[in-house]
Amino acid sequence: MRVLKVSSQSKPSAVAGAIAGVIRDAGRAEVQAIGAGAINQAIKAVAIARGYLAPAGMDIVCVPAFVDVRVNNEDRTAMKLIVEPR
């Protein structure tokens, strides 16, 4: 599964398009974000992606979880959002 990494500078509409594309191709997407700003953008992107997929009769849900990641040789805790059809 392809991991979509979101930062606080990410555009929610662009991330939403990526989420919708991955879900159409692979059936589910994983979105990772570190920090409040990035998580905010990721959640907005999931909401927008619902709108992108709705005309095709697809509804999606988001399951949040924590994941440990290594960034610049430093262990960090990220939010992982598994986005899949309902």
C-alpha positions in Angstrom: 0.0 0.0 0.0 1.3 3.4 -0.9 1.8 5.8 2.0 0.7 9.4 1.4 2.7 11.8 3.7 1.0 15.1 4.6 2.6 18.2 6.0 1.1 21.4 7.4 1.9 23.0 4.0 0.0 20.4 2.0 -3.0 21.5 0.0 -6.0 19.5 1.2 -7.6 19.4 -2.3 -4.4 17.9 -3.8 -4.1 15.3 -1.1 -7.8 14.5 -1.5 -7.2 13.8 -5.2 -4.3 11.5 -4.3 -6.4 9.7 -1.8 -9.2 9.2 -4.3 -6.8 8.0 -6.9 -5.1 5.5 -4.6 -8.5 4.2 -3.4 -9.7 3.8 -7.0 -6.5 1.9 -7.9 -5.7 -0.1 -4.8 -8.9 -0.1 -2.8 -7.5 1.6 0.3 -5.0 4.4 1.2 -2.7 5.1 4.1 -2.1 8.8 5.1 0.6 9.8 7.6 0.9 13.1 9.3 3.2 14.4 12.1 2.0 17.4 14.1 -1.3 19.3 14.6 -1.1 21.3 11.4 -0.4 18.2 9.2 -3.1 16.2 10.9 -5.6 19.1 10.3 -4.7 19.1 6.6 -5.0 15.3 6.4 -8.5 15.2 7.9 -9.7 18.0 5.6 -8.3 16.0 2.7 -10.2 12.9 3.7 -13.4 14.9 3.9 -12.8 16.4 0.4 -12.0 12.9 -0.9 -15.4 11.7 0.2 -16.9 14.3 -2.1 -14.6 13.3 -5.0 -15.6 9.6 -4.6 -19.4 10.1 -3.9 -20.5 10.5 -7.6 -19.1 7.0 -8.2 -21.3 5.7 -5.4 -18.4 5.1 -3.1 -18.3 6.2 0.5 -15.1 6.1 2.6 -14.3 5.8 6.2 -11.1 6.7 8.1 -9.5 4.6 10.8 -6.9 6.6 12.9 -3.9 5.0 14.6 -0.5 5.9 15.8 2.7 4.7 14.1 6.3 5.2 15.0 8.4 6.6 12.1 12.1 7.6 11.7 12.7 11.1 10.5 16.3 12.4 10.3 17.6 9.6 12.5 15.0 10.5 15.1 12.0 8.4 16.3 8.7 10.3 16.0 5.1 9.3 16.5 2.8 10.0 13.6 -0.9 9.7 13.0 -1.8 7.0 10.5 -5.2 7.3 8.8 -6.3 4.2 6.9 -8.9 5.3 4.4 -11.1 2.6 2.8 -14.5 2.2 1.3 -17.4 1.6 3.7 
